[in-house]
Every structure is written in structure tokens, then in C-alpha cells.
Amino acid sequence: MKRLLFGSMLAVAIVGAGAVTPMFASAQTSSSDSLVQGGLTLPRSHQYQAYDSAAARYENVRVESVPDRVSKKQMVYDRTAKLWVYHPSKGGLNPMYSATAAAPSATQGAWQRVHGKVQSVSGNTVTFKADDGRTLNVDASQVSAEIRGALTPDEGVTLIGFAGSDATKFRARYIQQDSSDPSHGGTAAAQPPASSTASPSALPGAVDEKAWQRIHGTVNSLSGTTLTLKADDGRNLNVDVKEVGEGIRQSLTTGEKVTVIGFYRGDQNNVAARYVQKDSSNK
């Protein structure tokens, strides 16, 4: 299988992908510009930061330490590329850093990034008008249903995937909304602050209230339709769960690990949940 090379594709954060389980191998190889270790490919020239939960701050870390940190599910951020390498509520491992799981096969051809606007969404098919004038029929079956459901006509997005059987077709692996893409004027959700020692409370307050969020953490309490959640990144969240099924709400217990899926409301400490998934049911 071909290794996914890092190039211009690193300029955009990837969303819409499910969690990817890396293949952590003991073998290590390297080149002048990349470290290949533990199933990851990491540019050596990039600056990496990890979140120290005990000290509640981000700290600079050496590239050689990143594979071990990811294997332990520690949040790691590539500040040079402005991408999460690993984040539990952002799909786990970013497949752009996987040396195996997300690499294109010989029959798929090279990865492509195409920017344009959504024309319509029907099931797994997105009709898309590219900036170069092409109209594409996009197979989005491998993009999460939450991301597909959040797309709206005339919304600017970037498709990431492979060319189809002809010039009018495209097979998307990920769809990045402009609203969460800093290179197109948006704000990357959960991007750490400029200071390497800032705490999660210093994260930017402005949020996109239309972008789906997946946040993993621990239930602190539940009162009526309000859930308090201790997120894995240290935040204490107030979660409105009135639109979550009553059976799920009543079954939640203090100390239980869950994933909240929904939308920010006002800031990154308030969430309107649409779904709550228990870790015990995610096997």
C-alpha cells in the first residue's frame, strides 16, 4: 500500500471522518523530512504540541514522542499545519497522519482536494459546483451522516478524496466546510490557543453553531434536561439534552463515559445535544 505523502493537503483540517484505529508497529523508519513510526507519518519540520491534563496546558513536544502519545490517546496538535494529529472528539486519529489506514490504493489514484459550493444533497450523493466550473456528482457514502446532514445549498466546502470513473464524478472521503476552515475564513473548532501554556478555558469563544460537534467526556451530573459533562480536554460543559431520547437521559449515570453529538450554543462550554452515545454501547 502506498504511503500517504504530506503536501498541500496539510493546509486544511479534516472533518467528517470516523475514528481510525492506527496500526502501532515497533518498526521505525525516517527520511530527511518525515518520521515514520507506530503507523504514523509525521513531518519532522513541524512543531507539535500535546495537552497536559494534569497541568491544564499545552506544551511543545518532540516529533519522536508523538506516536507514543497518540497510542496513549493523548491530544496532539500540529501547530505548523494547524491540524489535530489526534483528538478524541474529532474522530480520533487524523487519517492524514496515518501511514497505512488512509493511504490511497494503486487503483484509486492520487488524493485530490477540490473547492467549490454545494448545489444539493440527496442521500449519499452531493451535487457540487467546483470553482473551476465543473459540476460534480459526489459519492459521499464514506462521509459521516452528521456532516452530510449539515451541508446546505450554496455552502462553500472542500472535497477530499479521489476522481471518479469520469470527469463528472468524485468519491469523497472527507468534506470540510468553509465555516470550520481557517484558510477560507472560518474557525477551526477546538484549535488550541497561540500560547503553548494556555489552558482550555482560553480557547477561542467564537463558535459555528451550525457545525456538528462530537465531544467525549465523563458525566458529572444530570438535572432534568441539563447534563454537565467533563470533556476529555478539561472543559466543563453544560449540555442541553432535551432533544435526546428520554430513555437515554434516564439511563445516564454519574461517572459514565459518553460522546455528546450536537451543536455549540454561544460558546464552547454550552452544547445542544442531538445524540448521547455511551461508551458501553460503542463496541
PEVENKA-V192226 format. One record per backbone hydrogen bond with DSSP energy under -0.5 kcal/mol. CO is the residue of the C=O (numbers start at 1). NH is the residue of the N-H. If there is no record, write none. Layout:
CO/NH  CO/NH
This chain:
3/5  5/7  7/10  8/11  9/12  15/175  16/144  20/22  20/93  22/24  23/25  25/38  27/38  29/36  33/44  33/45  34/31  35/37  35/42  36/29  37/40  39/99  39/100  40/37  42/35  43/46  47/79  47/80  48/61  49/77  50/52  50/59  51/53  52/56  52/57  57/52  59/50  61/48  62/65  62/66  63/66  63/67  65/69  66/70  67/71  68/72  69/74  70/73  75/51  76/85  76/86  77/49  77/79  78/82  78/83  83/78  85/94  86/76  87/90  87/92  89/214  91/20  92/87  93/95  94/97  95/98  97/41  100/103  104/2  105/108  105/109  112/161  114/159  115/131  116/157  117/129  118/154  120/127  122/125  124/140  125/122  126/128  126/138  127/119  127/120  128/130  128/136  129/117  130/133  134/130  134/136  136/128  136/138  137/139  137/170  138/126  138/140  139/172  140/143  144/148  145/149  146/150  147/150  147/151  148/151  152/155  155/118  156/178  157/116  158/176  159/114  160/173  160/174  161/112  162/171  166/164  166/169  168/137  169/164  170/139  170/172  171/162  172/142  174/160  175/177  176/158  177/180  178/181  179/187  180/182  181/184  181/186  182/185  188/191  195/198  198/58  199/202  200/203  207/209  208/211  213/262  215/260  216/232  217/258  218/230  219/255  221/228  223/226  225/227  225/241  226/223  227/229  227/239  228/220  228/221  229/231  229/237  230/218  231/234  235/231  235/237  237/229  237/239  238/240  238/271  239/227  239/241  240/273  241/244  245/249  246/250  247/251  248/251  248/252  249/252  253/256  256/219  257/279  258/217  259/277  260/215  261/274  261/275  262/213  263/272  265/267  267/265  267/270  269/238  270/265  271/240  271/273  272/263  275/261  276/278  277/259  278/281  279/282  281/283
